[in-house]
Amino acid sequence: MDASRNRNIVRERESRIVQKGLPGGSDTKTKSEIGQRRLYLHQTLFQNGWEKVKNSLQTFSKWLEKTPLPLSSLMKLILYVVNAEKAMRVKLLGELKLNFLCKCRQGVGHNDDKVLVLAATNTPYALDQAVRRRFDKRIYIPLPDLKARQHMFKVHLGDTPHNLNESDFESLARRTDGFSGSDIAVCVKDVLFEPVRKTQDAMFFFKADGDTWMPCGPKQQGAVQTTMQELASKGLAAKILPPPISRTDFEKVLARQRPTVSKKDLEVHERFTKEFGEEG
């Protein structure tokens, strides 16, 4: 075997990786860490196939409006159309899979540049066996661990004013065991609205530095009994400042939020990893 052929085999072997993981994890990692070149399937396959399904249903609906039928015949006809649509979808997915396999076999383009084909899935057992063989590495991306969750809270908060310390972030990370990256993002997004809700519902405000007004409790020194609407009517709307995010805000949101990944989902991915994959 000549050297160039050997290099091509090594290049092909190193160029295909499939990332599998739980929802809200593997695809995010893929988009954030992997770069510039991508494998594009023929988009017309999907577009043309869907157009056929849509046009068939529209034609059937128009015909049905003008054609009275007995109920039993109508139900049989609807069942036939539904089955035909399913068959069209199966055929369409088959064409997409065939196109993908051909792309993997032939390579992308006709130059000697190394190409990395990276795929991500939340349903590894749905992968066709032929597709699975095209990827030399099948890497399991698990749910974020304690340190990762702690870092995610900091990243999603960004430069938003808050009074949380390192101990608070660690406590939040411990409390969100089983949360995916997406779950944590949703949690922080909900928490960002808590200062706004406090400001809208506040019955007392105090005048802080710089002539700004912040919501407070009745025992706060300098507290004035008023509402946001009353301050706005006095032309002070631009001077109202929501309070910084606190640990209590997170506790309030986490009391009603649940993780979206179940133990059953975890078992499926762990079983697939033992059979076909490796730890990420």
C-alpha positions as CSV (number, residue, x, y, z in Angstrom):
1,M,0.0,0.0,0.0
2,D,1.5,3.4,-1.0
3,A,2.1,6.2,1.4
4,S,-0.6,8.5,0.0
5,R,-3.2,5.8,0.2
6,N,-2.2,5.2,3.8
7,R,-2.4,8.9,4.7
8,N,-5.9,9.0,3.2
9,I,-7.0,6.1,5.4
10,V,-5.6,7.7,8.5
11,R,-7.3,11.0,7.5
12,E,-10.6,9.3,7.0
13,R,-10.3,7.4,10.2
14,E,-9.6,10.5,12.3
15,S,-12.3,12.6,10.7
16,R,-15.6,11.2,12.0
17,I,-16.8,11.6,15.5
18,V,-20.3,11.4,16.9
19,Q,-21.1,13.1,20.1
20,K,-24.1,11.7,22.0
21,G,-25.5,13.1,25.1
22,L,-28.6,14.2,27.0
23,P,-30.8,17.1,25.8
24,G,-29.3,20.5,26.4
25,G,-25.7,19.3,26.5
26,S,-24.0,17.6,23.5
27,D,-25.3,19.9,20.8
28,T,-24.4,23.0,22.8
29,K,-20.9,21.7,23.3
30,T,-20.7,21.0,19.6
31,K,-21.7,24.5,18.5
32,S,-19.4,26.2,21.0
33,E,-16.2,24.2,20.5
34,I,-16.1,22.9,16.9
35,G,-15.4,25.3,14.2
36,Q,-15.7,26.3,10.7
37,R,-16.4,23.6,8.1
38,R,-19.5,21.5,8.0
39,L,-21.0,18.6,6.0
40,Y,-24.1,19.8,4.2
41,L,-26.6,17.3,2.9
42,H,-28.6,18.1,-0.2
43,Q,-31.3,20.5,1.2
44,T,-33.5,20.0,-1.8
45,L,-34.1,16.4,-0.7
46,F,-35.9,17.6,2.4
47,Q,-37.6,20.6,0.8
48,N,-38.9,18.7,-2.2
49,G,-40.1,15.8,-0.1
50,W,-41.9,18.0,2.4
51,E,-43.5,20.0,-0.5
52,K,-44.9,16.8,-1.9
53,V,-46.5,15.9,1.4
54,K,-47.9,19.4,1.9
55,N,-49.3,19.6,-1.6
56,S,-50.9,16.2,-1.3
57,L,-52.7,17.2,2.0
58,Q,-53.8,20.5,0.6
59,T,-55.3,18.8,-2.5
60,F,-57.0,16.2,-0.3
61,S,-58.5,18.9,1.9
62,K,-59.9,20.9,-1.1
63,W,-61.4,17.7,-2.6
64,L,-62.9,16.7,0.7
65,E,-64.8,20.0,1.0
66,K,-66.6,19.4,-2.3
67,T,-67.2,15.7,-2.0
68,P,-69.8,14.4,0.6
69,L,-68.9,10.9,2.0
70,P,-70.4,8.5,4.5
71,L,-68.6,8.6,7.9
72,S,-67.2,5.1,7.5
73,S,-65.8,5.8,4.1
74,L,-64.4,9.2,5.2
75,M,-62.5,7.5,8.1
76,K,-61.0,4.9,5.8
77,L,-59.9,7.6,3.4
78,I,-58.3,9.7,6.1
79,L,-56.5,6.7,7.5
80,Y,-55.2,6.0,4.0
81,V,-53.9,9.6,3.6
82,V,-52.2,9.5,7.0
83,N,-50.5,6.2,6.1
84,A,-49.4,7.6,2.8
85,E,-47.9,10.6,4.5
86,K,-46.0,8.4,6.9
87,A,-44.6,6.4,4.0
88,M,-43.5,9.6,2.3
89,R,-41.6,10.6,5.5
90,V,-39.9,7.2,5.7
91,K,-38.9,7.4,2.1
92,L,-37.6,11.0,2.6
93,L,-35.5,9.9,5.7
94,G,-34.1,7.0,3.7
95,E,-33.0,9.4,0.9
96,L,-31.3,11.7,3.5
97,K,-29.5,8.8,5.1
98,L,-28.3,7.5,1.8
99,N,-27.1,10.9,0.8
100,F,-25.2,11.2,4.1
101,L,-23.6,7.8,3.8
102,C,-22.4,8.7,0.3
103,K,-21.0,11.9,1.5
104,C,-19.1,10.1,4.2
105,R,-17.7,7.6,1.8
106,Q,-16.7,10.0,-1.0
107,G,-15.5,12.8,1.3
108,V,-16.4,16.4,1.3
109,G,-14.9,18.3,-1.7
110,H,-12.0,17.1,-3.8
111,N,-8.9,18.5,-2.0
112,D,-6.6,17.1,0.6
113,D,-7.6,19.3,3.5
114,K,-8.4,17.4,6.7
115,V,-12.2,17.5,7.4
116,L,-13.8,16.8,10.7
117,V,-17.3,15.4,10.6
118,L,-18.9,15.9,14.0
119,A,-22.5,14.8,14.8
120,A,-24.6,15.1,17.9
121,T,-27.6,13.1,19.0
122,N,-29.9,12.8,22.0
123,T,-31.2,9.4,20.7
124,P,-28.2,7.2,20.1
125,Y,-30.2,4.0,19.6
126,A,-32.1,5.7,16.8
127,L,-28.9,5.7,14.8
128,D,-28.8,3.4,11.8
129,Q,-26.2,0.7,12.1
130,A,-24.6,1.8,8.8
131,V,-24.4,5.4,10.1
132,R,-23.0,4.3,13.4
133,R,-20.2,2.4,11.7
134,R,-19.1,5.6,9.8
135,F,-18.1,7.2,13.1
136,D,-14.9,5.8,14.6
137,K,-15.6,7.5,18.0
138,R,-18.9,7.6,19.8
139,I,-18.3,9.9,22.8
140,Y,-20.8,10.2,25.6
141,I,-21.2,13.8,27.0
142,P,-22.8,13.4,30.4
143,L,-24.6,15.9,32.5
144,P,-22.5,18.7,33.9
145,D,-20.8,17.9,37.2
146,L,-20.6,20.1,40.3
147,K,-17.8,22.3,39.1
148,A,-19.3,22.7,35.7
149,R,-22.7,23.7,37.1
150,Q,-21.0,26.2,39.4
151,H,-19.2,27.7,36.4
152,M,-22.4,27.8,34.3
153,F,-24.3,29.9,36.8
154,K,-21.5,32.4,36.7
155,V,-21.4,32.5,32.9
156,H,-25.1,32.9,32.5
157,L,-25.3,35.7,35.1
158,G,-22.5,37.5,33.4
159,D,-22.2,41.1,34.5
160,T,-25.7,41.3,35.9
161,P,-25.6,43.0,39.3
162,H,-25.8,40.4,42.1
163,N,-24.6,39.8,45.7
164,L,-23.8,36.1,45.4
165,N,-20.4,34.9,46.7
166,E,-18.4,31.7,45.9
167,S,-20.2,29.8,48.6
168,D,-23.6,30.7,47.1
169,F,-22.6,29.5,43.7
170,E,-21.4,26.2,45.2
171,S,-24.7,25.8,47.0
172,L,-26.6,26.4,43.8
173,A,-24.5,23.8,42.0
174,R,-25.2,21.2,44.7
175,R,-28.9,21.9,44.6
176,T,-29.1,21.4,40.8
177,D,-27.7,17.9,40.6
178,G,-29.2,16.3,37.5
179,F,-29.7,19.6,35.7
180,S,-28.5,19.9,32.1
181,G,-26.8,23.0,30.8
182,S,-30.1,24.0,29.2
183,D,-31.9,23.6,32.5
184,I,-29.4,25.9,34.2
185,A,-29.8,28.5,31.4
186,V,-33.6,28.5,31.8
187,C,-33.2,28.8,35.6
188,V,-30.9,31.9,35.3
189,K,-33.2,33.4,32.7
190,D,-36.1,33.1,35.1
191,V,-34.1,34.6,37.9
192,L,-33.2,37.6,35.9
193,F,-36.8,38.7,36.0
194,E,-37.1,38.4,39.8
195,P,-35.7,42.0,40.5
196,V,-38.2,43.3,38.0
197,R,-41.1,41.5,39.8
198,K,-39.9,42.8,43.1
199,T,-39.8,46.4,41.8
200,Q,-43.3,46.0,40.3
201,D,-44.8,44.6,43.5
202,A,-42.9,46.8,46.0
203,M,-44.9,49.0,48.4
204,F,-41.8,50.7,49.9
205,F,-38.8,52.4,48.2
206,F,-35.8,54.2,49.6
207,K,-33.6,56.8,48.0
208,A,-30.1,55.3,47.3
209,D,-26.9,57.0,46.0
210,G,-27.2,59.1,42.9
211,D,-30.9,60.0,43.4
212,T,-32.0,56.4,42.4
213,W,-35.0,54.7,44.1
214,M,-34.8,51.0,45.0
215,P,-37.5,48.8,46.4
216,C,-37.2,47.8,50.1
217,G,-39.1,46.6,53.1
218,P,-41.0,48.8,55.6
219,K,-38.2,48.5,58.2
220,Q,-35.5,49.8,55.8
221,Q,-34.0,53.1,57.0
222,G,-35.3,55.9,54.9
223,A,-38.1,53.8,53.4
224,V,-41.0,55.7,51.8
225,Q,-44.4,54.1,51.3
226,T,-45.0,54.4,47.5
227,T,-45.2,52.3,44.4
228,M,-43.4,52.1,41.1
229,Q,-46.5,53.6,39.4
230,E,-46.6,56.6,41.7
231,L,-42.9,57.3,41.2
232,A,-43.3,57.0,37.5
233,S,-46.2,59.5,37.6
234,K,-43.8,62.0,39.3
235,G,-41.4,61.7,36.4
236,L,-39.0,59.4,38.3
237,A,-39.3,56.3,36.2
238,A,-35.8,56.6,34.9
239,K,-34.5,56.8,38.5
240,I,-36.0,53.5,39.6
241,L,-33.3,50.8,40.0
242,P,-34.2,47.1,40.5
243,P,-32.3,45.4,43.3
244,P,-29.3,43.1,42.6
245,I,-30.0,39.4,42.2
246,S,-29.7,37.5,45.5
247,R,-29.5,33.8,46.5
248,T,-33.1,34.1,47.6
249,D,-34.1,34.8,44.0
250,F,-32.5,31.5,42.9
251,E,-34.1,29.6,45.7
252,K,-37.5,30.9,44.8
253,V,-37.0,29.8,41.1
254,L,-35.5,26.4,42.0
255,A,-38.4,25.6,44.3
256,R,-40.6,25.4,41.2
257,Q,-38.2,24.1,38.6
258,R,-37.4,20.5,37.9
259,P,-34.7,18.9,35.7
260,T,-35.8,17.8,32.2
261,V,-33.6,14.7,32.1
262,S,-35.0,11.6,33.8
263,K,-33.2,8.6,35.3
264,K,-34.5,6.5,32.4
265,D,-32.8,8.8,29.9
266,L,-29.6,8.5,31.8
267,E,-29.8,4.7,31.8
268,V,-30.3,4.6,28.0
269,H,-27.2,6.7,27.3
270,E,-25.1,4.8,29.9
271,R,-26.1,1.5,28.3
272,F,-25.3,2.7,24.8
273,T,-21.9,3.9,26.1
274,K,-21.1,0.5,27.5
275,E,-22.1,-1.2,24.2
276,F,-20.7,1.1,21.5
277,G,-19.2,4.3,23.0
278,E,-16.7,5.9,25.3
279,E,-16.7,8.5,28.0
280,G,-16.2,12.1,27.0
